[in-house]
Amino acid sequence: MKNSYKYAKTLFDICLKTDKITTLKKEFEVIAYLYKKVSTFRLILITKKIDTNIKADIINNTLKMLDPLTLEFLNIIIENNDSNELLNIISRFNHLSESQLGLNKVDIITAAKLSDEEIKSLSIKIDGILKNSPSVNNIEDPSIIGGLKLRVGNNVFDNSVSYQINQLKKTLHNM
């Protein structure tokens, strides 16, 4: 786990300097798909029965259409026997790149579906706070009764009626 962050951060820093964040992000989608769905690709990466030099040759010849930085990254994780961390590294890289590119994802959780006008209005207000244009997703959850919850990354801002009722219940219970 610790290595996955180091790989992702180092790769992200290199991409930032060389202006290749979007390129690698797209290529990592392909690699993640191959790793999840194509068992031979995954097997080549994680097996210890194949020599690392042969693995690197197979990857370089098979994926030669990819950016040299992507191929070099794959060669490094093969050489260091960290292939089983590939999806974690890609996930962490995506997280870093989305925050850098200002691609914040915001989930607006409401009791009833919001109209396009309401979503646009909230999006403009959120844009002013976050200083970038987030992609807004409206999720319907009748259990919150009313109000709304905002999920921005790992942060949840809960201003729902159900949350307020639970807080009131705790307060009354502690009296």
N, C-alpha and C positions, 0 to 999 in steps of 0.2 A: 504494500500500500504506500509506504513512504517513498519507494522508488518511483512509483507511478506519478506522484506529484513532481518529483525532480525531473523526470523525463518530460512531462507535459510543460512545466515551467521553462525548462531550457529550450525546448522546441518552440514554445510560444515566443520567447525572447528573440530567438533567431528569426522567426517569421516576422516579428515586428520590425526588425532591422532590415530585412530583405523584402518587405511588403508582400508576403506570401500567405497571409493568414487565410484569406478566402480560398485560395488554391488548395492548401492543405486541408482545410475544413471539408471541402468537397471530396477530396481524395480519401480522407478518413471515413467518409460515409460509405464509400465503395469498399474499403478495407474491412470496416466493421460488418458490412453485409456479407462479404466473403467469409470472414471469420465465423459469423453466426450460422450461415446457411450452407457453406461448402465445406464438408467434413475433410476433404483431402487438403484443402488450404490450411485449415486449422491443424490437421495432423502433421503437415510438413513443418509448421512453426513450432509445435510443442513437443514433438517426439525427440527423444534423446538417442535414437538408433541411427539417425542420419547425422553425419558430420556437419558442423556449423558452416564450413566453407561450401559444401554441396547445397545446403539449405539456402545460403546467400545467393549462389549461382541460379538456383531454381527460381527464387523470388525475383532476382534482377532480370532474368530472361523472360519470365512470365509477365511481369508488371513493368516492362521497360517503357511503357507509354506514360508512366507517372513521373512526377517531378523528381529530380535527383535528390532533393532534400528528403522526400518521403521514402525513397529507396534507401538512402543512407540511414535514416531513422530505423527502418525495418531491419537493416543489417546489424545495427548496434544492439537492438533488443534480442536478435537471434544470437549474436556473439556473447552477450551477457546472460543468456538463458532466462530472459524475462518475458518471453513470448506470451506466457499465460496472463500477463498483466496488460496485454494490448488493449482490451476494451476499457479498462480503468483509465489507462493513459489517454485514450481517445476521448473519453467522457470528460476528464479533467481539462484536456486541451480545449474542448468545445466550450466548457464553462468559462475558461479564461478568455477565449476569443469572443464569446458572446458579450461578456461584460466590457471588453475593450471596444468592440464595434458598436456598443450601445444597443444591442439587441435584447434588451430586457424583456422578459415575458411576464405579463401581469395577468393573473387570473382574478376576475371579479365574480365572487360567489354571491348569488342573490336567491331569494325565495322564489321569484318569478323571473322569467326571461326579460332582459332589458331590450328596449327598442334601439334601433340603430342610432337614433339621435341621442339617447341617453348614454350609449357606449361612447359615441364621439365626444360628448361633453366631458365625461369622466376621463377619457383618453387625453384630452387637451389639458385637464387639470393635473393628471399624473405626469404628463410630458413636462409641465412647468416645474414640478417637484424633482423629477429624476434627471432633468436636463437632457433628455433624449426621447426619441419616439419608441415607446414600447409596443410590442405586439400584444393586443388585448384579447383575452378569451373570456367569454361570459359563461359561467357554469351555474346551472339551476340546481338548487338544493332546498327543497321546501322545509327541511328540518330547522333551518335558521330562523324561521317565522317571518322575519322582516329585517330591514337594514342590509348591511353587506359586509363581506370579508374581502380583503385584498391580499393576494399572495404575490409577493415580488421576490423572486429567487427563493431563499430559505426563510424569508420573513413573512409572517402572517399578521395583518392588522385586522382585528376582529371588532366590528361595531354592529354585530347582529343582535337582534332582540333576544335570541336564545342565550347568547353569552351574557347579556345584561341581566336576564332573569337568573341565570346561574350565579352571577356575582351577588345579586340581591339575596338569593337563597343562602349563600355562604355567610353574608353579613348578618342576616337574621339568625342563622344557626349559631354564630359565635357570640351572640348577645346573652 
